[in-house]
Amino acid sequence: IIVTETTNLIKILPSTLDKFTLMGVNPIDISSQLKLLENIPGSFATTVLSVFSNLISVFAFFVITFYLLLERKNFEKYAIKFFNQKDSVKVIEILKLLELRLGRWVSGQFFLMILIGILSYVGYLTIGLNYALPLGIIAGFLEMVPNIGPVVTSILAGLVGLTVSPTVGLIAVGWGVIVQQLENNFIVPKIMKDNLGINPLVTIFLIAIGGSLAGVIGAIIAIPLFLTASIFYQVLKK
């Protein structure tokens, strides 16, 4: 079902231009005006390229984190080998805490992806949007890319909604915005508090600072860096 609906979704996107014709807009006029988008920094094409370039970095970050957690026992051997007894105890304690808290962070991220995918799917299904299932899966997957991912999902859902009616297209975009706001202000802070014990306001602050300093990657690694720094401080101050 997923493969079939995804294939059909890809096929119907080009026909969306026909909806503009029904609305009294000539596709030729649209094509002639598309050049104006070249000077708009936030154009959809630029956003899509940004999403996929950052998606690779995000995926690599998750893979590296996963393998670091798997190799923890080997790191303990290296700690015993290269540090004296007192320091090796601290290094091993740091590694154990990193394994515990980063593991919880990773599991929280996967739970967030599933939750956003379900929320998106239910909303799209409720408003009668075609291909709600693949769009929900895309929404969950692109959740790995903060801010930009949800924007791309909303635009894609809006385009698909136009194949039904302009109203459905607008509602689809609106639902995407609602889900994003719920995610940023309630869902993510709640998950981080339950999994990691981080104050919701601190979570929002960290993501905002990380995003402003290093863009998408900064927003993603802000919490893991904070966890790592707090663990080092907690152990070394003893």
C-alpha positions in Angstrom: 0.0 0.0 0.0 2.8 2.4 1.0 4.7 1.8 -2.2 1.6 2.1 -4.4 0.4 5.3 -2.8 3.9 6.9 -2.9 4.2 6.0 -6.6 0.9 7.6 -7.3 1.8 10.6 -5.3 4.9 11.2 -7.4 2.8 10.8 -10.6 0.1 13.3 -9.7 2.3 16.2 -8.6 2.9 17.5 -12.1 -0.9 17.6 -12.8 -1.2 20.1 -9.9 -0.7 22.8 -12.5 -4.0 22.0 -14.0 -5.6 23.2 -10.8 -4.1 26.6 -11.4 -5.8 26.7 -14.8 -9.2 25.9 -13.2 -8.5 28.8 -10.8 -8.1 31.2 -13.8 -4.3 31.2 -13.7 -2.4 30.3 -16.9 0.4 27.8 -16.3 2.5 29.6 -18.9 2.2 32.7 -16.9 3.3 30.8 -13.8 6.4 29.5 -15.7 7.3 33.0 -16.8 7.1 34.2 -13.3 9.1 31.4 -11.7 12.3 33.2 -12.6 11.4 35.8 -10.0 11.9 33.1 -7.4 15.6 33.1 -8.1 16.1 36.2 -6.1 14.0 34.9 -3.2 16.3 33.2 -0.5 13.4 31.2 0.9 12.3 29.7 -2.4 11.0 26.2 -2.4 13.7 24.8 -4.6 16.4 26.2 -2.3 14.6 24.8 0.7 14.4 21.3 -0.8 18.1 21.3 -1.6 18.8 22.5 1.9 16.7 19.8 3.4 18.4 16.9 1.6 21.9 18.3 2.2 21.1 18.6 5.9 19.3 15.3 5.9 22.6 13.5 5.0 24.4 15.3 7.8 21.6 14.5 10.3 21.6 10.8 9.2 25.4 10.7 9.6 25.2 12.2 13.0 22.7 9.6 14.2 24.8 6.8 12.7 27.9 8.1 14.5 26.1 8.4 17.8 24.7 4.9 17.4 28.1 3.3 16.8 29.7 5.3 19.6 27.1 3.8 21.9 27.8 0.3 20.6 31.6 0.7 21.1 31.3 1.9 24.7 32.8 -1.3 26.1 35.9 -0.9 23.9 36.3 2.7 25.1 36.3 1.4 28.6 39.2 -0.9 27.7 41.1 2.1 26.2 40.4 4.1 29.3 41.9 1.5 31.6 44.9 1.2 29.3 45.7 4.8 28.8 44.7 6.4 32.1 45.7 5.8 35.7 43.3 4.1 38.0 41.7 7.3 39.4 41.2 8.9 36.0 40.1 5.7 34.3 37.3 5.4 36.9 36.1 8.9 35.9 36.4 8.2 32.2 34.3 5.0 32.5 31.7 6.9 34.6 31.5 9.6 31.9 31.1 6.9 29.2 28.3 5.1 31.1 26.4 8.4 31.6 26.9 9.3 27.9 25.6 5.9 26.9 22.5 6.3 29.1 21.6 9.9 28.3 22.5 9.9 24.6 20.6 6.6 24.2 17.6 8.2 25.7 18.0 11.2 23.4 18.2 9.0 20.3 15.1 7.0 21.4 13.3 10.3 22.0 14.1 11.5 18.5 12.7 8.3 17.0 9.6 8.5 19.1 9.2 12.1 18.0 9.4 11.1 14.3 6.8 8.4 14.8 4.5 10.8 16.7 4.8 13.6 14.1 4.1 11.1 11.3 1.0 9.8 13.0 -0.3 13.4 13.8 0.3 14.4 10.2 -1.4 11.3 8.8 -4.5 11.6 11.0 -4.9 15.2 10.1 -4.5 14.7 6.4 -6.8 11.7 6.5 -9.4 13.8 8.4 -9.5 16.6 5.9 -9.8 14.1 3.0 -6.3 14.6 1.6 -5.2 12.1 -1.0 -2.1 10.0 -0.2 -2.3 10.8 3.5 -0.2 7.7 4.4 2.9 8.5 2.4 2.7 12.2 3.3 2.6 11.2 7.0 5.6 9.0 6.5 7.5 11.8 4.8 6.5 14.2 7.6 7.9 11.8 10.2 11.1 11.2 8.2 11.7 14.9 7.6 11.2 15.6 11.3 15.0 14.8 11.5 15.5 18.3 9.9 14.2 20.9 12.4 12.1 23.8 11.0 13.0 23.2 7.3 11.6 19.6 7.2 8.1 20.6 8.4 8.0 23.5 6.0 8.8 21.2 3.0 6.2 18.7 4.3 3.5 21.5 4.6 4.2 22.7 1.1 4.1 19.2 -0.4 0.8 18.5 1.4 -0.6 21.8 0.2 0.3 20.9 -3.4 -1.4 17.6 -3.1 -4.4 19.3 -1.5 -4.8 21.5 -4.5 -5.6 18.4 -6.5 -8.7 18.1 -4.4 -9.6 21.7 -4.0 -8.0 25.1 -3.0 -9.7 24.8 0.4 -8.2 21.4 1.1 -4.8 22.7 0.0 -4.9 25.6 2.4 -6.2 23.4 5.3 -3.3 20.9 4.6 -0.8 23.7 4.9 -2.5 25.0 8.0 -2.4 21.6 9.6 1.3 21.4 8.9 1.8 24.7 10.7 -0.2 23.6 13.7 1.8 20.4 14.0 5.0 22.3 13.8 4.0 24.7 16.5 2.8 21.9 18.7 6.1 20.1 18.1 8.4 23.1 18.8 6.5 24.5 21.9 5.1 21.4 23.6 6.0 18.0 22.2 9.8 18.3 22.0 10.1 20.0 25.4 7.9 17.4 27.0 9.8 14.5 25.4 13.2 16.0 26.5 11.8 16.5 30.0 10.5 13.0 30.4 13.5 11.3 28.8 16.4 13.5 30.0 15.0 15.6 32.8 15.7 18.9 30.9 13.5 21.8 31.7 11.2 22.6 28.7 12.4 26.3 28.7 16.0 25.1 28.6 15.2 22.8 25.6 13.5 25.6 23.6 16.5 27.9 24.5 19.1 25.4 23.5 17.5 24.6 20.1 17.0 28.3 19.4 20.6 29.1 20.2 22.0 26.1 18.3 19.9 27.0 15.3 21.0 30.7 15.3 24.7 29.7 15.7 25.0 26.7 13.3 21.7 26.4 11.4 19.9 23.1 11.2 22.9 21.0 12.4 23.3 23.4 15.4 19.6 22.9 16.3 20.0 19.1 16.2 23.2 18.8 18.2 22.4 21.5 20.8 20.9 19.1 23.3 23.5 16.3 22.8 26.3 18.9 23.3 24.5 20.2 26.4 24.1 16.7 27.8 27.8 15.9 27.1 29.0 19.1 28.8 26.8 18.6 31.8 28.0 15.0 32.2 31.7 16.1 32.1 31.0 18.8 34.6 29.1 16.5 36.9 31.9 13.9 36.9 34.9 16.1 36.9 33.8 18.4 39.7 33.8 15.4 42.2 
